[in-house]
């Protein structure tokens, strides 16, 4: 059994780490920059190490002792073999398991119970656990997936703003507020969109919620279409017998009232965050591995 | 007045040229490769010159005589100032006017009459002419526009294939036929889509029509949604008093039966093609310029 275990939650904007005793008791936490193993694996490695060292320091441990730790990392892109292999062989830990960012979030939200999570952020992905078996739904990315996500919703809002500009759709306060931001020049919207990454589109999603709450017809229409995509996945998940669903991600606080009433009774708050989930998985995994 | 006029239709797959007498009587035609001034202006220039020389040769004229011609070029991307300036100053003609690919198509389809064209291809754009005044609708490109286009329809079909794979949508023959092409591996669909350009998505659009004709429910749903986007633009155009609309572009032969019945009576076949339109504009423009 390792002397210390590490839970690591690496994401596109930051990387968080928690060092714990082998039983899962957290001793210290640390944070660093982005850990995206697909777009920049070397920066991800550096930030994973920095977050881990910082967690050890906060625990009053020598940062070099990370080399004796066994880690569970939850990372986006964990299903892309090349990136994972590159990172796995270069991690500065005694032992490490790379899981998906979704799995550590599921563990954090539900503990060891059955249920599901809907991660509603820049992208969307759903995980469910039934009789202990975890399965994934969606999560295919912006180009042909991520329906209901912030990126798709923000993109739809910019598209709406051009439809209004052309007179194809009636004026809307949402569209007007967006077009103003681009100097009332649709060409600037197009130029932005041409180079925009999903996160750039996603920044406009909260505004759709904001205008929908005020009753703007276009915002309500876009948001209902977006929520309908989420609803149909929740229908599938509940049809399988899932009774508890936690919404996670940046849009989680905004979405509930737009989802179908049939789902409201199943929504439960997450018990804990993804970092806690990573620590919990590490405690289980390495205790088992050690034959305890 | 110039001795010869040239009409040039430069597109993303080929460039066509026609040399004519100043009155518009065509003397010879030529064709060459892609003339996309945005993605490769130097190749576009080379292909514009090659098509022009080839037209002169077919007319029994010396290819060098293109230097004495006055040309009207219809080019996609004509609204992007930098690209146009780069190309305009390097054209091998005595005089040249760069217009949009849409404008020469409008002239070809309608002659000098009022009316509209809907270009339904990889992208979508609409032009209308009322009391001689031309205006554009749509044409904002794939990222936040081109609703109803082949690219958007093909993208929707690939997305559908992932929704079926996940069990979110019921099985469909369209989805199955697509997934087979990607080795029944949704990851391959995602990888394709991540790098796909609009034309790559657009290649799947005719299949949606094909399966919709056979009654596949998913294909019918996707196509109805796509046609509804076209219908709402046609509504706008006809509300302005347009009585004649020509559908152009690769999807033009496929779309009519899917459009709302209220538009069927206004659809008319194009009188001539875009190259003919470019020659006609050249005849008008340079005759006027010469003060005739």
Boltz contact constraints between the chains, C-beta under 6 A:
constraints:
  - contact:
      token1: [A, 137]
      token2: [B, 166]
      max_distance: 6.0
  - contact:
      token1: [A, 140]
      token2: [B, 162]
      max_distance: 6.0
  - contact:
      token1: [A, 140]
      token2: [B, 190]
      max_distance: 6.0
  - contact:
      token1: [A, 141]
      token2: [B, 190]
      max_distance: 6.0
  - contact:
      token1: [A, 143]
      token2: [B, 193]
      max_distance: 6.0
  - contact:
      token1: [A, 143]
      token2: [B, 194]
      max_distance: 6.0
  - contact:
      token1: [A, 144]
      token2: [B, 158]
      max_distance: 6.0
  - contact:
      token1: [A, 144]
      token2: [B, 159]
      max_distance: 6.0
  - contact:
      token1: [A, 144]
      token2: [B, 162]
      max_distance: 6.0
  - contact:
      token1: [A, 144]
      token2: [B, 193]
      max_distance: 6.0
  - contact:
      token1: [A, 145]
      token2: [B, 162]
      max_distance: 6.0
  - contact:
      token1: [A, 158]
      token2: [B, 144]
      max_distance: 6.0
  - contact:
      token1: [A, 159]
      token2: [B, 144]
      max_distance: 6.0
  - contact:
      token1: [A, 162]
      token2: [B, 140]
      max_distance: 6.0
  - contact:
      token1: [A, 162]
      token2: [B, 145]
      max_distance: 6.0
  - contact:
      token1: [A, 166]
      token2: [B, 137]
      max_distance: 6.0
  - contact:
      token1: [A, 167]
      token2: [B, 236]
      max_distance: 6.0
  - contact:
      token1: [A, 168]
      token2: [B, 232]
      max_distance: 6.0
  - contact:
      token1: [A, 168]
      token2: [B, 233]
      max_distance: 6.0
  - contact:
      token1: [A, 168]
      token2: [B, 236]
      max_distance: 6.0
  - contact:
      token1: [A, 190]
      token2: [B, 140]
      max_distance: 6.0
  - contact:
      token1: [A, 190]
      token2: [B, 141]
      max_distance: 6.0
  - contact:
      token1: [A, 193]
      token2: [B, 143]
      max_distance: 6.0
  - contact:
      token1: [A, 193]
      token2: [B, 144]
      max_distance: 6.0
  - contact:
      token1: [A, 194]
      token2: [B, 143]
      max_distance: 6.0
  - contact:
      token1: [A, 232]
      token2: [B, 168]
      max_distance: 6.0
  - contact:
      token1: [A, 233]
      token2: [B, 168]
      max_distance: 6.0
  - contact:
      token1: [A, 236]
      token2: [B, 167]
      max_distance: 6.0
  - contact:
      token1: [A, 236]
      token2: [B, 168]
      max_distance: 6.0
